[in-house]
Amino acid sequence: MSEQSHPTPGQATPPSGDGAGATPAPPRRPRARLLLGLALVVFALDLATKLLVVATIDRGENIRTLGGAVYLTQARNTGAAFAFAEGATVVFTLIALVVAVVIVRSARRLFSTGWAVALALVLGGAVGNLVDRLFRDPGFLRGGVVDWISVFGPDGEHYPIFNVADSAIVCGGVLGALLAFRGIEFDGSRAKDKEAAKAAKAARDADGDAGTPAG
């Protein structure tokens, strides 16, 4: 008996002479590790800078750097990013918790590198500010977030004081908006490609029905 060779698992099957066995596309891998790893980097950077600022800069102090383009300071924010809606700390704490849970739950069905980066920036920033709200004064769920970057002037004179987490959230949001505008979905596909595939399938089905002889 002639010995038959069997393809190794994961190896592409060569196409047959009649073209029936096309080489399958390589399987896509979820981007969960990229999302969680980058989110951890953002969180660690945000936490480290906040600890350094609290340890070395007094509240209200302004350190002029880069010729006055950036001032290093220490302020506490009880609102959202960039001091928006101060006084609603508990609300934003709960929103941050929900956002973090939703992003983590979405990680398994995430195949787009762009979306993984965007959501990682939002997740890392949200968790970074969430830790402040949970554990800093004046109390649990009401803690003030440490902000320390003031641009073009001291004390947020020209632009609200912010931190690494705020920057990450905004950059992730902008990147997500660009991806959505381009029609890129979480699985890495494009919405217009899906519509084209559906239209092509409908056309094939219609041709097949038309070519079937009547009974």
N, C-alpha and C positions, 0 to 999 in steps of 0.2 A: 504493500500500500504506500502511496506517495504521502509524504509528510506535508501537512498543511501549515502555513504560517498564519499566525493570528496577530493583529495589531496590538501593540502595547496600549494600556489605558492612557488616554490623554493624547495619543499620537494621531495626527490627522490621517484620515483615510484617503488614499490616492484616488483620483477620479477614474471611473471605468471608461472603456472605449466608447460607449454610447452616450457618455456625459451624464448618466443617471446619478453617479455618486460624486457629487461636488465636494470639494474639501470644506469641511465645516469651519466656521469662524472660531478663532480661539475664544474660550470662555472668558467673560469679563469678571474681574474680581471686585468685590465690594470695597468701598473706600472708607470703611469704618475705622481701620487703624490710622489712616491719615487724618481723619477728622478728630479722633480722640487724642492722637499724639500732638497735633498742632494746637488743639485746644489746651492741652496740658502745658505746652510751651508758653502760650499767651498768658495763661493763669499764673505760671511761675514767675514770668517777667513782671507782670503787674504786681504780684504780691511782694517780690523782692524790692521793686522800686518804692512801693509804699512804705515798707518797713525801713528802708534807708532814709526816706524823707522824714518820717516821724522821728527817727533817731538823730537826725543831723540838722533839721531846719525847724525853727520855732514857728508857731502859728502867726500868720501875718507878716513874717519875714519875707523879703524878696531878694533873690540873688540874681544879679544881672549877668546874662551870658550871651554869646554870639552878637556882641555889639548892640544889645537891647532888643534883638529879635525874639529872644526867649528869656523869661524870668522863671526861676525855680522858687516855689513858695509852698506853703502848706495851708490848705483850706478843707473844710468839711462840707459835704453836700448831702442833703437829705432828700433830694429829688432824683430825677432821672439823669441820663447823660447830659453833660454840659450844663448842669444846674437847672434843668428844665423841671417845672412843677414841683418846686421845693415844698415840703410839708406833706407830701403823699408817699412817705417812705414805705409804709406797710403795703400799699397798693403795688408799688414797683417791686418790692421784695417778692410778693406773690406772683407777679407777672414774670419775674426772672426765674422763679422756680418752675413755672409752667413751661417757659421757653426752653429751659435746660432739659426737662423731661421729654418734651416733644422732639427735640433735636436728637437726643440719645436714642429714643425709640425709632427714629427714622434712619439710623445709621446702617442697619442691615440691608435696606433696599436702596442704598446710595451707591451708584456706580460712576457718577460724574466727578472728575477731579476738581473741576471748578466749583461745583456745589459743595464738595467736601471742604475746600479751603474757606469758602464763604461762611458756611455753617460753623466751622471750627473757630473762626474769628469771633462770631457772635456768641458761641457757647463759652469760649475762654473768657471773653469780656464780661458776659453776664454772670458767670460764676465768680470772677474776680471781684466785681462790685457787690455780689450777693454775700460773700464772706464778710465784707465790711458791715453790711446792713445787719447781719446776724450777730456779730461778735463785738462790734465797737460801740462806744458810748453814743447816745444815752441809754441804749438797752436793746434787747433781743427784738429783731424785725424792724427796729427804728434807728439803727446805727448810722452814723454819718460816714459817707464814702470819702476816702482821702483823695483829694485832687491836688495836683502840684505843678502843672504846666500852664503858664500864662504867656500868651504870645503878643508881641508888639506893645506890651506895656505891663506894669505890675498890677496885681490884684484883679485880674480880669477886666482891666479898664477898656480894652477894645474887643475882647473875645472871651467867652466864659472859660474859666479855669477847668482843665480836664486832666485825665490820666491815661495810662496805657490801655486800660479796659475800655474806656470811652472811645478811644481811637480805633480799637479793634472792632467794636460793635458797628461803628459808622462805616469803616472800610468793608466789613463783611456785608452790611446792608447794601452798600453801593454795588459791590460785586454781584450779589444776589439779584439786584434789580437789572443789571446788565445781562446776566445769564437768562433771566426771565424774558427780557426784551428780545433776545436772540432766539428764544424758543427752545432753549436747552433744558431738558427735564432731569429729574433726579437720577434716572437710569442711564443718562448720557445720550439719549436719543433726542432728536429734534421734533417738535410738534409737526412741522410741515412734512418731514419724512414719513411720519406715521400716517398723516392724511393721504400722502401720495401712495403709500403701500396699501391703504384701505381702498383707494380708488382703483388701483391696479388689480387688486383681488376681485373687486366687484365687476370690473371689466372682463376678467378671465371667467368668472362664474357666468356672466351673461353670455359670453361666447360659447361656453360649454353647453348651456341650456339651448342656445340657438342651433348648435350642431347635433343635438340629440334627435334621432328620428322619432317622429310621432308614432305612438302605439296604434 
